[in-house]
């Protein structure tokens, strides 16, 4: 972000946040702090940001691609592995236990086996000790409780990975992951529940407390699919940027703010949010949305399985998207480095001269890029068989 870092020691307690702590967010260049020196004027230019999804990538039990079951997602081991590459951020999911501890876990429900039967437990109904009792244990004397997961087709299967690790808390992640690695903290809520402001406030405040105590100079952003939660995060603090997560119409929700990118823009502009994280298929269907978002001075990053295809990532780089969340971290980091090199020098200069406001590309270039989309989408779908 194109702003100076704020020392968390100055705003360590949420209730003590000074009124004048607002940063001069320039959201169109939000990622300038993790940018690169241009070698000429000594200043930094915007960088195309790559974020590791749940660390080194999400797990998909039963998925044919072994990379999707290599390291347990949302664990210290996954974050440490992701940090071995030239990665800017890791994205992870935060929920708050019954006794008020922010923990890292994606699914709203945790599945386990008790007395020979599969049972489900809501993560937020567990105490911290109960939550940490599932999966591998730090103390070998503790009994390991099994973890299962629901697949997309509704089956409950054992959650097996090649490189396992114990579950962890938000505090663990701050204390044990290098401060050079940025955090995209997604506040996770149940899509099928209506939350009161008091419930949202409780979750956000205890999460912010950990962030303020341990954030120091780390680059941090917040995101959430829950519109009211995103607005409340922004209301309760003005130190870290807040992004609204939207699937851009790939799924239909009763809350209209969650269904369309234009509605996401309205939410961000009305609530002072800094940007949108959207499902990549939404902008592939409507590439002109990129220009609408950027013209509104909002940042844009994307997520989704198509971001594991380097051709799709390259298209977004050309079109002005500012970052991508990916599962195959090493492959996409390598691909981004390669296509940056191929666009360097005179070729890059000429391209920059002719890029238009629509989405940093001419209509002819856009048409050429999007003729590849069906093939790329087929490639992605084939890899999931």
N, C-alpha and C positions, 0 to 999 in steps of 0.2 A: 504494500500500500504506500502511496506517496505521502507519507506522514512520518513524523518522528516517532520513535518508540517511546512509550510511557512506562516508566518504572512502576511495577505493581506495588512496590513498597510505599509509593505515594498514595495508593488507593486500595490498600490491602483489605479493608473492610467495606462490604457493599454499602452499608448505611452511611459510610463516611465519604462516599464518592463526591468530590467537589462539583458544584454546578458548572464550573468552567473547564471541566475535564474533557469536553468534546474535542475530538480530533478533527482536523480539517480534511475530512474524507474527500478524496478525488476518486470516485469509484471507477471512472473509466481507466484509471491507472493504478488500481488497487494493489496490483501485484508488483509494483515497482521496487519494493523493498527486497524482493527475492529476484530482482532482475540482474542483468549482466552489464559490465562496463563496456562502453563502445570503443575504448582504446583511443579516442580522439580528444574529447572534451573532458574526460574524467567523470562524467555523470553516468547515471544508470538508465538503461532503457527497459521497457516492459518485457517480461519474460513469459513465454508460453509455459504455463504451470502444469506439472503432472502430479497427481495425488494418488497414493496407494489406497485402494478400496479396502477398508477394514484392516489396513496394514499391507500385507503382501498379496491381498486378494481374498475375495469371499470364498467360502466352502459351499460346494453343491454336491451333497451325497448322491451317488448313483450317476454322476456326470462322467462322460467318457474321457474328458480332458483331465489328466492327473494333476495338472496345475491347480485345479479347483478343489483339490483335496490334499494339497501338499503340506501346508502349515495351518494349524487351527487359527481361524480368523479372530480379530479383536483380542489378541493376546500380546504380551510383551515380546515373545519370540517372533511373532509376525511383524511387529513394529520394528524391532531391531534388524530383522532381515531386510525389510523395505529400506531402512536407512543405509544399507550398504551401497545402494545405487544413488545416482545423482537425482534424488527425489526431493521435491520441495515440501510436500505435506503428506501426512497420512490422515485418512478420514476414518472416524470410528463413531460408534453409537453409545450414547450414555442414557442409562435409566437409573432411577433412585430406589433403593431398597426400602422395605417397610420401616426400618429404623434409621433412615435418612442418610445413607451412604451412596454417592454416585459410583456406579459400576459400569463396566464396558461389556455390553451384550446387545446383539441385534434383535433377536426374536422377542416378541412380547411374551410368548409362552415358552417355558423350558419343559422338555419332555424327558422323563426318566422311567426306570423300571422299579416297581415295588411289589414284592410278593408275587412275582411272575407276571404282573400286569403293567402295561404302559399307562402312565398317568401324566397329566399336564399340570404345570404350576405357573401361575402368573409371576413373572420376575419381580414385579413391584410388591407382591404379597409376601416375599421372602425376606428374612433378616439377612444381614451381611454374612454371618456365619453359615446360614443355610445355603446361600448362593454359592459361596466358595467351596462348599462340600461336594459339588458336582465336578466331574472330570478329574484330571491328574491333581494330586495333592502336594503342597509344598512340604508338608510333614509326612514322611513315608509311613508313619504309624497310623495316620488317619485312613479310614476306609473310603475308597474311591467310589462315588455313586455314578452310575452310567448316564451318559447323555445320548438322547435320540433327537431326531429332527424331522419335521414334516416337509416332504418334497412338494414340488409344484403340482403334482397330480394327486396330492392328498395322502400319500402313503407315509407312515411313520417308520423310519429306518434308523439303524444305529449310526451315530455321527462319528464316522471313522476318518482319521487323517493320518498321513505318513509321519508328520512331525508334530507331536502333541505338546500342549502346554497348559498350565493351570489358568483359571479365570482370574481376572484382576480388577482393581478399582481405578478410578480416574487419578487418584493420588499416586498410585503405583506408576502409572504411565508418565506423569510429570517427573517423578523422582528418578526413574530408571531409563528414560529415553533421552538421547542427546538433545540439548536445547536448540541445536541447529536445524532440527526437523520440525516443521510447522505442524500445527494441529487443526484439522477441520472437525469440530466437535458437533456432531448431530444429536440434538435432543430428541429422543425417541418416545413416541406416544402411540397408544392403541387407536387405530383408525376407526374402530367400531365403538368407541366410547366417547361420550360427551364430557368434557372436563370443565369444572368451575374455575374461575380465575384464582381462587384460593389454592386449588390443587396444582395448577400450573405454577403459581407463585412459589409454592413450597419446593417444587422440583428445581426450578430455575435458580432460586436463591442459594440452595445448598451446593449446586453445581458451580455457580459463580464464586462462592466462597473458596472452593478448592482452586479455581483458576486464579483468583486474585492472590492467594497465598503462595502459589507455586509457579505462576506464569512467567515471571521475570521478563527477559527480553525475547522470549519465544514468539514467533508469529502465530497468531491464533485467530480463527474465525468460528462463528457459530452458524448452524443451519438447522432447519426443522421443516417437516412437512405440515406441522400443525400451525395454521395461520396465526391463531391467537397467541401461541407460545412464541413464535418468531417476533411478533409485535411486542410482547412483554419482555423478552430478552433485551430488545432495543430500549425499551422504556426504563428498565432497571439498571442499565449501564450504558456508558457512551465511550468506552475504551476500545472495545473490539467490534469489528464489523459483523453484521448479521445478514445471512442470505436466506431466502425463502426457497425451499425445495418444491419442485413441481414436476409431475410426470407429463405435463403438457397435453392432457387429454387421452393418454394411453389407457387410463382407467377413469371411470366416471364416479365422482363422489357427490354426496348430497350438498356439500359446501361448494358453491360455485367458484370460490376463490382458488380451489385446488384443480380446476378442470382445464383452464386455458392459460396460455402464456400471457395474453393481454390482461387477464384478471390478476395474474401473479405480478405483473408490472404495476397495476393499480395499487395492490397491497403494499408493494415496496415503496412506491412514491408517496402513498398516503401515510405510511408508518415510519418513514425515514430509514428503511433498510438499504443495505449497500449493493445487493445484487441477487441474482437468481441462479440456482443450480437446477438444471432441467434434464429430463431424459433426452438422450441424443436424438431419438427418432422424432421428437417433436420439432426440432429445428431442421431435420432432414426433410420433413413434410412441408415446412414453412420456413425456408432459409431467410426470407425477408424479415422474419421476427428478430434476427440478429441485429439488423439495423435499427429496428424499433426500440429494442432494449438498449443498445449502445447510445442511440440518440437521446434516450431518457437519462443518460449519465449513470447507468447501472452496469455493474460487471456481470459477466456471463461465463459460467463453467457448466460442463455437462457430465452425466453419468450414464451407465447402461452397458450391456454386453457388447454392443457395437463398438464401444471405445476400446475393445481388445483387438480390433482390426486396424492395422496401421494406416490403411488407405482412408478410413473414415476419420481418423485423427488428423491426417494430413489435410483433408478437406477442411476441417474445422480451423486448423492453423491458418490456412489460406483465407478463410472467410472472416476471421477476426474474433473467433471464440478465444477466451483468455486462458482456459485451462480445461483439463479432462481428468476424471476420476476413473482409474483403470484397475483391472485385476492382474493382468500379466505385466507386472511392473518392469521387469528387466527388458522384455521385448519392446515395450512401447517407449521406454527411455532410450533404447538404442535406435529405434525408428525415428524418434523426434530429433535426435542428434544428427542422423543421416539426412533427413530432409531439410534441416536447417542449413547444413553444409551445402546441399545441392541448390538452395535458394540464395546462397551468399554471393558476394561480389557484384559484378555488373548486372548479371541476370536478376539478382534480388533488387538492385536499384531500379532497373527498368520496370520490374513488376510493381514496385512501390509507386512509381510515377503514374501508372495506368489504373491502379486499383480505385474503384469508385465507392461512393458513400454507401451504396446499397448493402454491401457486406464485404467490403475490401476486395471485391472482384468485379470484373465486367460481367455483363449478361452472358457473353459468349463463354467466358471461363466458368461461370456458374453452371451453364447448360452442359459443358463438357464434364465438369466434376460430377454432376448428378446423374449423368448417363451411367456412371459406375455404380450407383447406389444399389440397384437390384442385384447385381453380381456380388457386391460386398455383403449385402444382407443374406444372400444365399450361402455365401462362404461362412458367415457367422452361424447361421442355422445348422449347416452341415456339421460344424465342429461340435455341436451339442448333442448329436445323435449317439 
